[in-house]
Amino acid sequence: FQLPAPPRPTRVEDHLRPSFALAVMPVVAAPASADIADAVGGGAAKRRRVLEAEASRATESTSAGSSDHDGVSGGEEEQQLAVPEGPKPPKSYRNADFLNSHGARMIRVMCELQEPRQRLEAQGIDNIVMFFGSARAKPRAQYEAAVQEAEAKVAADPQNAAAAAGLERLRKQAFLVPMFDVTRDLARMLTEWSQK
């Protein structure tokens, strides 16, 4: 079984014009199945007629609109052309939901740099030395108080897995206590040196 070859267009226009026009043609209702069969079977002439009819309808509606427009006064024209506006969204920099979202994380990071800079400049501080470390590091007194509190929770309820995990987590942070003390002492020495 062999399919018959589709008929060739007799003119180049018959082949090119409809495909170009289809690309810019406005969306219309789907054609009937007979029209689809005609188009698939190579009905280039019929496609051209449909496109010409669509173009003439578009031209008629444009010319009718312009003739109606000529008789409209300025105030009526503004009423006809007025497009209703919906509610305006809040400004992004005032939108707390956006500022607290994942998408605004970079803005929050920038604020954490810019706001301290403004405070330091207001105090006349030109240069700083910054120490980076863990936010979990505590001074020795605070660390020991936190461990005693966690031990008391575990002693009160030995079956509480969350309390036991919290105590274990605190004990793993013990190595940070001496680092906190050293960093604090170094910051004190640098401050005293800068004031000489």
C-alpha positions in Angstrom: 0.0 0.0 0.0 1.4 3.4 -1.0 0.0 6.8 -0.1 -0.6 9.1 -3.1 1.7 12.1 -3.3 0.1 15.4 -2.3 -0.8 17.7 -5.2 1.8 20.4 -5.9 0.8 24.0 -5.9 0.6 25.5 -9.4 2.1 28.8 -8.2 4.7 29.7 -5.6 2.2 32.2 -4.1 -0.3 29.4 -3.4 2.3 27.6 -1.3 4.0 30.5 0.5 1.3 33.0 1.2 -1.1 30.8 3.3 1.7 29.5 5.5 2.9 33.1 6.1 -0.6 34.3 6.8 -1.3 31.4 9.1 1.6 32.6 11.3 0.0 36.1 11.8 -3.7 35.1 11.5 -5.8 35.7 14.6 -7.1 32.7 16.5 -10.5 31.7 15.1 -12.9 28.8 15.8 -11.7 25.4 14.7 -12.8 24.5 11.2 -15.2 21.7 10.5 -13.9 18.2 9.7 -14.6 18.7 6.0 -12.5 21.9 6.0 -9.7 20.0 7.8 -9.8 17.2 5.2 -9.7 19.8 2.4 -6.8 21.6 4.0 -4.9 18.4 4.6 -5.6 17.2 1.1 -3.9 20.3 -0.3 -6.8 22.8 -0.5 -4.5 25.8 -0.9 -7.1 27.7 -2.8 -9.7 27.2 -0.1 -7.1 28.3 2.6 -6.4 31.4 0.6 -10.1 32.2 0.4 -10.5 31.8 4.1 -7.6 34.0 4.8 -8.8 36.7 2.4 -12.3 36.6 4.1 -10.7 37.0 7.5 -8.6 39.9 6.3 -11.6 41.7 4.7 -13.6 41.2 7.9 -10.7 42.7 10.0 -10.5 45.7 7.5 -14.2 46.3 7.7 -14.2 46.2 11.5 -11.3 48.7 11.6 -12.9 51.1 9.1 -16.3 50.8 11.0 -14.5 51.6 14.2 -12.8 54.6 12.8 -16.0 56.0 11.3 -17.8 55.6 14.6 -14.8 57.2 16.3 -15.1 60.3 14.2 -18.5 61.2 15.6 -17.5 60.8 19.3 -16.6 63.8 21.4 -13.5 64.1 23.5 -15.1 63.2 26.9 -17.0 60.2 25.4 -13.8 59.0 23.8 -12.0 59.0 27.1 -14.9 57.1 28.7 -14.8 54.5 25.9 -11.0 54.1 26.1 -10.8 54.1 29.9 -9.4 50.8 31.1 -10.4 49.8 34.6 -7.4 49.4 36.9 -7.2 46.6 39.5 -5.9 46.9 43.0 -2.3 48.1 43.1 0.2 45.8 44.8 2.2 47.2 47.7 5.7 48.6 47.0 8.2 45.8 47.2 10.3 47.4 49.9 7.2 47.7 52.1 5.9 44.1 51.4 6.9 42.1 54.5 5.8 38.8 52.9 8.2 39.4 50.0 11.1 40.7 52.2 10.8 37.6 54.4 10.6 35.2 51.4 13.4 33.1 50.0 13.5 35.3 46.9 14.5 38.4 48.9 17.3 36.6 50.8 20.0 38.6 49.0 18.3 41.8 49.9 18.4 40.8 53.6 22.1 39.9 53.4 22.8 43.3 51.8 20.9 44.9 54.7 23.1 43.1 57.2 26.1 44.7 55.6 24.8 48.2 54.9 23.0 48.8 58.2 26.1 48.2 60.4 28.2 50.2 58.0 25.9 53.2 58.5 26.1 52.7 62.3 29.9 52.5 62.2 30.1 55.6 60.0 27.9 57.5 62.4 30.3 56.7 65.2 33.3 57.8 63.2 34.7 54.2 62.8 36.7 53.9 59.6 38.3 50.4 59.9 37.3 47.2 61.6 38.7 43.8 62.1 36.0 41.1 61.8 36.2 37.7 63.4 34.1 34.9 61.8 33.0 32.0 63.9 30.1 30.0 65.1 27.0 31.8 66.5 26.7 28.9 68.9 29.9 29.8 70.7 29.2 31.1 74.2 31.2 32.6 77.0 32.2 30.0 79.7 29.6 31.2 82.2 26.7 31.1 79.7 27.8 27.7 78.4 28.0 26.1 81.9 24.6 27.5 82.8 23.1 26.1 79.6 24.7 22.7 80.3 23.3 22.6 83.9 19.8 23.5 82.6 19.9 20.7 79.9 21.2 18.2 82.5 18.3 19.1 84.9 15.8 18.5 82.0 17.3 15.1 81.3 17.3 14.2 85.0 13.7 15.3 85.4 12.5 13.1 82.4 15.1 10.5 81.3 12.8 9.2 78.6 12.6 12.7 76.8 14.7 12.1 73.7 14.6 15.8 72.7 16.1 16.9 76.0 18.9 14.2 75.8 19.7 15.3 72.2 19.9 18.9 73.3 22.3 18.0 76.1 24.4 16.0 73.7 24.5 18.9 71.2 25.6 21.3 74.0 28.4 19.0 75.1 29.7 18.8 71.5 30.0 22.6 71.6 32.4 22.6 74.5 35.5 23.1 72.2 34.1 26.5 71.2 34.3 28.0 74.7 38.1 28.5 74.8 37.9 29.9 71.2 35.3 32.4 72.3 37.5 33.5 75.2 40.6 33.8 72.9 38.7 35.8 70.3 37.3 38.2 73.0 40.8 38.7 74.4 42.3 39.4 70.9 39.5 41.9 70.2 40.3 43.7 73.5 44.0 43.8 72.7 43.4 45.2 69.1 41.1 47.8 70.5 43.6 48.9 73.1 46.4 49.0 70.5 44.3 51.1 68.0 43.7 53.7 70.7 47.4 54.3 71.3 
